């Protein structure tokens, strides 16, 4: 059975690149990387927030410390599928993530009936966050198609490419499937470089050769802005009517 990592500490650098740039980069670094255990997968996440979206609003203000809570699966889960309840914290550019593996039915029992699935340290941290913010509930579904790689010499160095990023604010249940409104253009993807250590020369030189530069991008934040702007337009239309 594949060992599931439960605690992460790393930096994450994001790039918005074209699919042609992705293929060019992969060709340049193909001798240094290998597909990860999931290879290609459909990542499905439910993001939890307050009714006034406190967590994502705080995150978009770019404070020194921010956190998110989400339930994640790789493909649409069934009752006995493994899902991952994740508490993701970021402090001064370093990401700290706690991941609790649960069966889908256990996760639903926890959210609906407040039944703790176990008393692990990670589960207690997650439960404390749920209690601290009060009334956290699923507010956004985010899905995308991911291709992931590891460095052959540094397993902590991970490179992921996410395309077909989509979201929805209704039917907030992972079992409902991975559909939604697109965020990115079809020819774009999000590349993330995740590492504990300094980026190796073979990677930095390839990024420089292709003139790829990092940028800030939040899938949940972008979807939240789309929904907020749309609601403001609707309200403006009502006031003008």
C-alpha positions, 0 to 999 in steps of 0.5 A, a space after each residue: 500500500 502506498 504510504 500517504 504523507 500527512 505533514 508537509 512543509 515547503 515553499 510553493 512557487 506558481 506560474 501561469 504558462 501556456 500549454 506549449 510552454 509546458 511541453 517545451 519545459 518538460 522536454 528540457 527537464 525530462 532527464 531529471 524528473 519522473 511522474 509521481 504516484 498519481 501521475 495524471 489525476 482529476 483533483 476535486 476540492 471543497 473549500 470551507 469558509 464562513 458565510 461572509 467568506 472570511 478565510 478567502 478574504 483574509 487570504 486575498 489581503 496577503 497577510 504574513 499568515 493565512 490558512 485554508 481548510 478543504 476536503 480533497 479527492 483524486 477523482 469523484 469519490 464513492 462511499 468507501 473512497 479515500 479523501 483528504 481533509 487538509 488544513 493548509 497554513 502559509 506563513 511568510 512564504 512557507 506552506 505548512 499542511 496537515 492532511 487527514 485521510 478519511 473514507 468519504 462516509 467518515 468525512 460526511 459524518 464529521 461535517 453533517 453529524 459532527 462525529 469525530 472519525 478519530 482522535 489523531 493530532 491532525 484531526 484535533 487541529 482540524 476540529 479546533 479550526 472548525 470550532 474557532 471560525 464557527 459554522 465553517 461549511 463548504 462554500 466552493 468546489 474547485 476542480 482541475 486536471 493535474 499532471 505531476 512530477 518529482 525530481 529523480 534526485 530530490 523527492 521533495 521537489 515536485 512540479 505540477 501542471 493544472 489545466 481545465 480549472 473549474 469551479 461551482 458554488 452549488 451542489 457542494 458535494 464531491 460525489 456530485 462530480 467534477 464539473 463547473 465554470 472555467 477559470 482559465 483559458 483553454 491554452 493556459 495552465 498553472 505550474 507549481 514548483 514545490 520544494 523544501 530546498 533551493 531550486 536546482 540549476 537544471 530547473 532554474 536555467 530551463 525556466 530562464 531559457 523559456 522566460 518563465 516568471 513566477 506570479 501570484 494566483 489562487 484558484 479559490 481566490 480567483 473563483 471568489 472574485 468572479 462570483 463577487 463581481 458577478 453579484 455586484 453587477 446583479 445588484 447594480 442592475 437591480 438598483 438601476 431598474 
